[in-house]
């Protein structure tokens, strides 16, 4: 099953232009590089839903934390650390 996982943007790397930007996104302590092309308005501190390495939407902090809590209780995050 494919899921979109919420995480918080902690840094935005040197953008190639205003549309193609990469960010460091923190998923409960696991940090991954994420493409922000689909959410050009995203900024540091925002929570985003990430699917296959791309942020697909911005979500509020409460929704992101509730979703992560559910996924952790369901033990659905085992592979997140291995998706380098």
C-alpha positions in Angstrom: 0.0 0.0 0.0 1.2 3.5 -0.8 0.8 6.2 1.7 1.4 9.9 1.9 3.3 10.6 5.1 3.2 14.0 6.9 6.5 15.7 7.8 7.7 19.2 8.7 10.0 21.2 6.4 13.1 22.1 8.4 15.2 23.5 5.5 14.9 24.5 1.9 18.1 23.8 -0.1 19.5 26.0 -2.8 16.6 26.2 -5.3 17.4 25.8 -9.0 14.5 28.3 -9.6 11.3 29.4 -7.9 9.5 26.2 -8.8 12.1 23.4 -8.5 13.1 23.4 -4.8 14.2 20.6 -2.5 13.6 20.5 1.2 14.8 18.6 4.3 11.6 17.2 5.8 11.5 15.7 9.3 9.3 12.7 9.8 9.4 12.2 13.6 13.2 12.2 13.7 13.9 10.8 10.3 15.0 13.5 7.8 14.6 13.0 4.0 15.1 15.1 0.9 11.7 16.0 -0.6 10.8 17.8 -3.9 8.6 20.9 -3.4 7.6 21.5 -7.0 3.9 20.6 -6.4 3.7 23.0 -3.4 5.6 26.1 -4.5 4.1 28.1 -1.6 5.6 25.8 1.1 8.0 27.3 3.5 10.2 26.3 6.4 8.0 25.2 9.4 5.1 24.0 7.2 3.9 20.4 7.4 3.5 18.6 4.1 2.2 15.3 2.9 4.9 13.4 1.1 4.4 10.7 -1.5 7.2 9.0 -3.3 9.7 11.8 -2.5 7.4 14.7 -3.5 5.3 17.0 -1.2 1.8 16.8 -2.6 0.0 19.2 -0.2 0.4 21.4 2.9 -1.5 20.2 6.0 -1.9 21.9 9.4 0.2 20.8 12.3 -2.6 19.1 14.2 -3.6 17.0 11.2 0.0 16.0 10.6 0.6 15.0 14.2 -2.6 13.0 14.4 -1.8 11.2 11.2 1.7 10.3 12.3 0.4 9.1 15.6 -2.0 6.7 13.9 0.7 5.5 11.5 3.1 4.8 14.4 0.4 2.9 16.3 -0.3 0.9 13.2 3.4 0.2 12.8 3.3 1.5 9.2 6.6 3.4 9.3 9.1 0.6 9.4 10.2 1.2 5.8 10.6 4.9 6.1 14.1 4.7 7.4 15.1 2.4 4.5 13.9 4.6 1.6 17.2 6.3 1.0 
